[in-house]
Amino acid sequence: MATWDDVDRLARALPEVSEGTSYGNRAWRVRATAFAWERPLRTAELTELGDAAPAGPVLAASVADVGARAALIADSPGTYFTIAHFARYPVVLVQLDRIDTGELAEVLDEAWACRAPRRLLAAHRPAD
């Protein structure tokens, strides 16, 4: 079970990451671009999800594309989900209390890589 402290520690371990806020919630950015953020569910979203709505904290994280999001949800529907608000956006929602820190590190690393500028990404992940 991961916590916001784990998110902060793992995100800040990535190159050129800072913490700030987005709509009053915690957000982690690579340079000026958010790649992960705290995403409380709104009343309409709770209604949309019904009984499947998570009770715990929710992290939003960038993914490569909606296909990558679909794959995560298919592999671990108890951990990952989405809502109509993100239907066209490459973002996955993570039930923070259902993910271990190892998998969380992978999610944050991938989210960082999706939003990092190309030169920064190349400097920290040389091509094979």
Secondary structure per residue as TSV (DSSP state, phi and psi in degrees):
chain	resnum	aa	ss	phi	psi
A	1	M	-	360.0	121.8
A	2	A	-	-92.9	159.4
A	3	T	-	-125.6	172.0
A	4	W	H	-64.2	-31.2
A	5	D	H	-63.1	-38.2
A	6	D	H	-64.9	-44.3
A	7	V	H	-57.9	-48.1
A	8	D	H	-61.4	-46.7
A	9	R	H	-62.9	-46.4
A	10	L	H	-70.3	-41.1
A	11	A	H	-66.1	-43.7
A	12	R	H	-70.1	-15.3
A	13	A	T	-75.8	-14.9
A	14	L	S	-81.8	153.7
A	15	P	T	-60.5	133.4
A	16	E	T	55.6	41.0
A	17	V	E	-100.2	139.9
A	18	S	E	-132.3	156.6
A	19	E	E	-102.5	142.3
A	20	G	E	-150.2	-150.2
A	21	T	E	-130.8	156.2
A	22	S	E	-140.4	116.6
A	23	Y	T	53.9	36.8
A	24	G	T	82.5	1.9
A	25	N	E	-112.9	157.5
A	26	R	E	-61.4	140.6
A	27	A	E	-144.7	145.8
A	28	W	E	-115.2	132.6
A	29	R	E	-124.0	146.1
A	30	V	E	-104.1	116.7
A	31	R	T	54.7	-115.2
A	32	A	T	-105.6	6.1
A	33	T	E	-110.2	123.1
A	34	A	E	-68.4	136.8
A	35	F	E	-122.5	-15.4
A	36	A	E	-153.5	144.4
A	37	W	E	-157.9	155.5
A	38	E	E	-69.7	131.9
A	39	R	-	-134.3	80.1
A	40	P	-	-61.0	143.8
A	41	L	-	-82.6	138.8
A	42	R	-	-84.4	165.7
A	43	T	H	-55.0	-46.2
A	44	A	H	-63.5	-34.3
A	45	E	H	-72.2	-37.3
A	46	L	H	-62.5	-40.3
A	47	T	H	-65.0	-43.6
A	48	E	H	-56.9	-43.5
A	49	L	H	-81.2	-23.2
A	50	G	G	58.5	-133.7
A	51	D	G	-65.1	-18.5
A	52	A	G	-82.5	-4.8
A	53	A	-	-64.9	129.1
A	54	P	-	-70.6	147.1
A	55	A	S	-91.7	-22.1
A	56	G	S	-93.1	-171.2
A	57	P	-	-68.0	147.8
A	58	V	E	-123.1	129.7
A	59	L	E	-106.8	133.2
A	60	A	E	-99.6	136.6
A	61	A	E	-139.2	138.5
A	62	S	E	-66.5	146.0
A	63	V	-	-130.9	167.7
A	64	A	S	-61.4	-41.6
A	65	D	S	-165.3	175.0
A	66	V	H	-66.6	-23.4
A	67	G	H	-66.9	-40.3
A	68	A	H	-64.2	-40.0
A	69	R	H	-61.7	-46.3
A	70	A	H	-59.8	-38.9
A	71	A	H	-65.5	-42.9
A	72	L	H	-61.4	-45.0
A	73	I	H	-64.5	-41.4
A	74	A	H	-64.3	-38.2
A	75	D	H	-74.2	-35.3
A	76	S	-	-143.7	70.9
A	77	P	T	-66.0	-15.9
A	78	G	T	-80.5	-13.2
A	79	T	T	-110.3	-43.4
A	80	Y	E	-109.1	148.3
A	81	F	E	-160.4	177.6
A	82	T	-	-144.5	173.8
A	83	I	-	-135.8	166.0
A	84	A	G	-56.8	-34.6
A	85	H	G	-54.7	-33.1
A	86	F	G	-102.9	15.2
A	87	A	T	-51.2	-40.0
A	88	R	T	-104.2	4.7
A	89	Y	S	-109.5	142.6
A	90	P	S	-79.1	72.4
A	91	V	E	-137.4	138.5
A	92	V	E	-117.0	146.3
A	93	L	E	-100.9	138.7
A	94	V	E	-122.3	127.4
A	95	Q	E	-77.5	103.5
A	96	L	G	-60.0	-33.9
A	97	D	G	-81.2	6.2
A	98	R	G	-121.3	11.7
A	99	I	S	-122.5	139.9
A	100	D	-	-86.1	164.5
A	101	T	H	-66.6	-29.2
A	102	G	H	-64.6	-46.7
A	103	E	H	-69.4	-36.4
A	104	L	H	-60.1	-41.7
A	105	A	H	-59.1	-41.1
A	106	E	H	-65.3	-42.6
A	107	V	H	-62.0	-46.2
A	108	L	H	-67.0	-39.1
A	109	D	H	-61.9	-43.6
A	110	E	H	-67.6	-41.0
A	111	A	H	-61.2	-43.7
A	112	W	H	-58.9	-47.2
A	113	A	H	-63.2	-31.7
A	114	C	H	-70.1	-27.5
A	115	R	H	-111.9	-10.4
A	116	A	S	-69.6	143.9
A	117	P	-	-59.3	149.1
A	118	R	H	-55.2	-43.4
A	119	R	H	-66.3	-39.4
A	120	L	H	-65.7	-43.7
A	121	L	H	-60.9	-45.2
A	122	A	H	-63.3	-36.7
A	123	A	H	-68.2	-29.0
A	124	H	H	-106.2	-9.3
A	125	R	S	-140.3	76.9
A	126	P	-	-58.0	145.8
A	127	A	-	-62.4	148.4
A	128	D	-	-67.5	360.0
